[in-house]
Amino acid sequence: MSSVVHFSDDDWARTERDWSAWWEGDLARPLVLINNFVPPADKQLPELPGITAQIPFAVSAEEVAERVAGFMEAMYFYGDSFPRWWPNFGPGIAAGFLGSKVDTQQRTVWFEPLENVELADIHATFDPDNIWWKRVRDLTVAAAKRIGDRVVIAHTDIGGNLDILASLREANKLLLDLIDDADEVMRLVGEITTVWLRYYNELYDIIGPAGRGTTPWAPIWSPKRCYMLQCDLSYMFSPKMFERYVMPDLEACCNAMEHGFYHLDGKGEIPHLDLLLSLERLKGIQWIPGAGAPPPEEWLPLLKRIKDGGKLCQVFVSAEGAMKIVKELGGRGFTMQIMETMNEEKARDFLKALAAVDPDSKWEPR
């Protein structure tokens, strides 16, 4: 059955042109993403929870892909937005691939630590028969087959290597392991990086041939290999610990893809920014201030550090916040997900107003 996705081949050609220029630093404006969801008046959409892991396994991958196709028909894309579907199995589903019990009964996904297992007895190896890996893979295959020529299918959130280990081990226990048995931790993070790359490449081999590029859990598009790397556990690390335990993983992952990005999550990770900026193959930084913190437009010195450090930057902002950032810092190098619903007319007016305040360039929104 065909699906009407409101995005033409010409739109995809423009997406590839502009995002490719942005990755190379050649786009003299920000990338601005605006989405609008308009439920059809003539039919009821099937159930499709935002957390894909909550869909019972009894619902086939093909049925899930059919539901996704219906929802994509109700999406409209303005500015530099593009059709994407992310199989959401929680933050770091690789823990489930490696044996952690997956709890999908909450508003998010939780991973329970391995029981009665010593650190030395944990080994990260690829298991093609793990039920969670098979479910993610089957859904990715089904979605790529059903809508992959019109919608880019995202990599699931595999996680960061230490975050995955924290799920397997439990965060507080892992922090003690870093003191008591650092060599075993280093062994495991190396093993997890290796298997992480296996998971990434297995999914890329499904997504890539569809010809619509790649996108991670975050709304970033790439014509090549791309991912949003992370280590949320590093909120509790010194830069010295970050350099020892996190940087080797980031370097390995960045070396394995063209467009690696990093998820800088909260002020506790800011001390690691200089190390991140030193990673030559890391293309950009996503800044997430965190719950209760001021929004991104109130962190202009930090955003300027990222920009002056030669990295691209992604933020999730209000229309007003985007205006402030572009007016003060210019739009070049930024991609901004606008966290407001807009119809086509409102989106067009906003983009024109945003272009008018950009001090670095003169650009005409489409």
C-alpha positions in Angstrom: 0.0 0.0 0.0 1.3 3.4 -1.0 1.7 6.2 1.6 1.3 9.9 0.9 4.3 11.6 2.7 4.3 15.4 2.3 7.9 15.5 1.1 8.8 15.2 -2.6 12.0 14.0 -4.4 12.8 17.7 -4.9 12.5 18.2 -1.1 14.9 15.4 -0.6 17.4 16.8 -3.1 17.2 20.1 -1.3 17.7 18.4 2.1 20.8 16.6 0.8 22.2 19.8 -0.7 21.7 22.0 2.3 22.6 19.5 5.1 25.7 18.5 3.2 26.8 22.1 2.9 26.1 22.5 6.6 28.3 19.6 7.6 31.1 21.1 5.5 30.7 24.5 7.2 29.6 26.1 3.9 26.0 27.0 4.7 25.8 30.6 5.7 22.6 30.2 7.7 21.2 28.0 10.4 19.2 24.8 9.6 15.8 25.3 11.2 13.4 22.4 11.7 9.7 22.9 12.2 7.2 20.0 12.3 3.4 20.0 12.3 1.2 17.0 13.0 -2.4 17.3 11.6 -4.5 14.2 12.3 -6.7 13.3 9.4 -10.4 14.2 9.7 -11.7 11.2 7.8 -10.1 8.4 9.7 -8.7 7.4 13.1 -5.0 6.7 13.3 -4.0 3.4 14.8 -2.3 3.2 18.2 1.4 4.1 18.0 3.0 5.0 21.3 6.0 7.3 21.3 8.0 4.6 23.0 8.2 1.8 20.5 9.3 -0.7 23.1 5.8 -0.6 24.6 4.2 -2.1 21.5 3.6 -5.8 22.3 5.8 -8.3 20.5 2.5 -9.9 19.3 2.1 -7.0 17.0 4.2 -7.9 14.0 7.0 -5.7 12.7 5.1 -5.3 9.5 2.0 -4.1 11.3 4.0 -1.6 13.3 5.5 -0.3 10.0 2.0 0.1 8.6 1.0 2.1 11.6 4.1 4.3 11.2 3.2 4.9 7.5 -0.2 6.2 8.6 1.2 8.6 11.1 3.8 9.9 8.6 1.0 10.9 6.3 -0.2 13.3 9.0 3.2 15.0 9.3 4.2 18.3 7.6 7.8 19.5 7.4 8.8 23.1 7.2 12.2 24.8 6.9 14.9 22.2 7.0 12.8 19.4 8.6 12.5 16.1 6.9 10.5 12.8 7.3 12.0 10.5 9.9 10.9 7.7 12.1 12.9 6.7 15.2 12.3 3.2 16.7 12.4 4.3 20.4 13.5 1.5 22.7 14.7 3.8 25.5 18.0 5.4 26.3 20.7 2.8 25.6 18.8 -0.3 24.5 22.1 -2.0 24.0 21.9 -2.8 27.7 18.9 -5.0 26.8 20.9 -6.5 23.9 23.5 -7.5 26.4 21.2 -9.2 28.9 19.7 -6.4 31.1 16.0 -6.9 31.8 14.0 -4.2 30.0 11.1 -2.6 31.8 8.6 -0.8 29.5 5.8 -0.2 32.0 6.8 3.3 32.8 6.7 6.6 30.9 10.2 5.7 29.7 12.3 2.5 29.5 14.3 1.3 32.4 17.1 -1.3 32.4 17.6 -3.5 35.4 21.2 -4.4 36.5 22.4 -7.9 36.0 21.8 -9.9 39.1 24.5 -11.8 41.1 27.2 -11.1 38.5 30.7 -9.9 39.4 32.3 -7.2 37.2 34.9 -9.7 35.9 32.1 -12.1 34.8 30.4 -9.5 32.5 31.4 -9.8 28.8 29.9 -7.7 26.0 29.4 -10.0 23.0 27.1 -9.8 20.0 24.1 -12.1 20.4 22.1 -12.3 17.2 19.3 -14.2 19.0 18.7 -11.7 21.8 14.9 -10.9 21.8 15.4 -7.1 22.0 18.0 -7.0 19.3 15.8 -9.1 17.0 12.8 -6.8 17.7 14.8 -3.7 16.9 16.3 -5.2 13.8 13.0 -6.6 12.5 11.2 -3.2 13.0 14.1 -1.4 11.2 13.8 -3.9 8.3 10.0 -3.6 8.1 10.0 0.2 8.2 12.8 0.5 5.7 10.9 -1.8 3.3 7.5 -0.1 3.9 8.5 3.6 3.9 12.3 3.8 3.6 12.2 5.4 0.1 10.2 8.3 1.5 11.2 8.4 5.2 14.6 8.1 6.8 14.6 5.4 9.4 16.7 6.4 12.5 19.1 4.2 14.3 17.6 3.3 17.6 19.3 4.8 20.7 22.1 2.3 21.2 23.5 4.3 24.1 27.0 5.4 25.2 29.4 2.7 26.3 29.7 3.7 30.0 25.9 4.5 30.1 25.3 1.0 28.8 27.7 -0.5 31.5 25.9 1.6 34.1 22.6 0.0 33.2 24.2 -3.5 33.4 26.0 -2.8 36.6 24.0 0.1 38.3 25.4 3.6 38.3 26.5 3.9 41.9 28.1 0.4 41.8 29.9 1.3 38.6 31.3 4.5 40.2 32.8 2.4 42.9 34.1 0.0 40.3 36.0 2.9 38.7 37.9 3.3 42.0 38.2 -0.4 43.0 38.7 -2.2 39.7 39.6 0.4 37.0 41.3 -2.2 34.7 38.1 -4.3 34.5 36.1 -1.3 33.7 38.5 -0.4 30.9 38.2 -3.9 29.6 34.5 -3.7 29.5 34.2 -0.3 27.9 36.5 -1.5 25.2 34.3 -4.6 24.6 31.2 -2.4 24.6 32.6 0.0 22.1 33.4 -3.0 19.8 29.9 -4.5 20.1 28.4 -1.0 19.8 30.0 -0.6 16.4 28.6 -4.0 15.4 25.1 -2.9 16.3 25.5 0.4 14.5 26.8 -1.2 11.3 24.2 -4.0 11.3 21.4 -1.3 11.4 23.3 0.9 8.9 23.3 -2.1 6.5 19.5 -2.0 6.6 19.0 1.8 6.6 21.7 2.8 4.2 20.5 1.0 1.0 17.1 2.8 1.2 19.0 5.9 0.0 17.6 8.5 2.3 20.7 9.1 4.5 20.9 8.5 8.2 19.6 10.1 11.4 20.1 9.2 15.1 17.5 9.6 17.8 18.1 13.4 17.5 16.7 15.2 14.4 19.9 15.5 12.5 20.2 14.3 8.9 23.4 13.1 7.2 24.0 11.7 3.7 26.5 9.4 5.3 27.1 7.7 8.7 25.9 9.8 11.6 25.2 9.3 15.3 24.6 11.3 18.5 27.2 10.0 20.9 26.9 10.4 24.6 28.1 9.6 28.1 25.5 10.9 30.6 27.4 9.2 33.5 30.2 11.7 32.9 28.1 14.3 34.7 29.8 12.8 37.8 33.3 12.7 36.2 36.3 14.9 36.4 37.9 15.8 33.0 40.7 13.4 33.8 38.3 10.6 34.2 36.5 11.7 31.1 39.7 11.6 29.2 40.6 8.1 30.4 37.2 6.3 30.2 35.2 8.2 27.6 37.5 9.8 25.0 38.8 6.4 23.6 35.2 5.4 22.8 34.3 8.7 21.2 37.4 8.6 19.1 36.7 5.1 17.9 33.1 5.9 17.1 34.0 9.1 15.3 36.7 7.3 13.3 34.0 4.8 12.2 31.6 7.4 10.8 31.7 10.7 8.9 29.4 12.7 11.1 29.7 12.1 14.8 27.9 14.4 17.2 28.0 14.6 21.0 25.1 15.0 23.4 26.3 17.5 26.0 23.6 17.0 28.7 23.6 19.5 31.5 26.0 21.9 33.2 27.8 18.9 34.9 29.3 18.0 31.5 30.6 21.5 30.6 34.0 20.7 32.2 34.5 18.2 29.4 33.9 20.6 26.6 37.6 21.4 25.9 38.3 17.7 25.5 35.3 17.3 23.1 36.5 20.3 21.1 39.9 18.7 20.7 38.4 15.7 18.9 39.1 16.5 15.3 36.6 14.1 13.8 33.8 15.1 16.1 31.6 17.3 14.0 29.3 18.9 16.6 27.9 19.4 20.0 24.2 19.1 21.0 23.6 21.3 24.0 20.8 20.2 26.4 20.7 22.5 29.5 18.7 19.9 31.5 15.5 20.0 33.6 15.0 23.2 35.6 17.9 25.0 33.8 17.6 28.1 31.7 16.8 27.4 28.0 19.6 27.3 25.4 19.4 30.9 24.4 20.5 31.8 27.9 23.8 30.0 27.4 25.2 32.3 24.7 28.9 32.2 26.0 28.7 28.4 26.0 27.2 28.3 22.5 29.9 30.7 21.3 32.6 28.4 22.8 31.2 25.6 20.7 31.1 27.7 17.6 34.5 29.2 18.1 35.9 25.8 18.8 35.1 24.8 15.2 32.1 22.6 16.0 28.5 22.6 14.7 25.8 23.0 17.3 22.3 21.6 17.8 19.7 23.2 20.1 16.0 22.6 20.9 14.5 26.1 21.2 11.4 28.2 21.1 10.9 30.6 18.2 11.9 33.4 20.5 15.0 31.5 21.6 16.1 30.9 18.1 15.7 34.6 17.3 17.9 35.5 20.2 20.7 33.1 19.3 20.8 34.1 15.7 20.7 37.8 16.5 23.6 37.5 19.0 25.8 34.8 17.5 24.6 34.5 13.9 23.0 31.4 12.4 25.9 29.8 10.7 26.8 26.4 12.1 23.5 25.9 14.1 20.7 23.5 13.6 17.6 24.4 15.6 14.6 22.2 16.3 11.7 24.7 17.0 9.7 23.4 19.9 6.4 25.0 18.8 3.7 23.8 16.4 3.3 26.0 13.3 1.3 25.8 10.2 2.9 26.6 6.8 2.1 30.3 6.9 3.3 30.8 10.4 6.5 28.8 9.7 7.2 30.9 6.6 6.7 34.2 8.5 8.9 33.0 11.3 11.7 32.0 8.9 11.6 35.3 7.2 11.8 37.1 10.5 14.7 34.9 11.6 16.6 35.6 8.4 16.1 39.4 8.9 17.9 39.4 12.3 20.9 37.3 11.2 24.0 39.5 11.3 26.3 37.1 9.5 24.5 36.4 6.3 21.6 37.3 4.0 19.6 34.3 3.2 16.1 33.8 1.8 14.0 31.1 3.4 12.2 28.8 1.0 
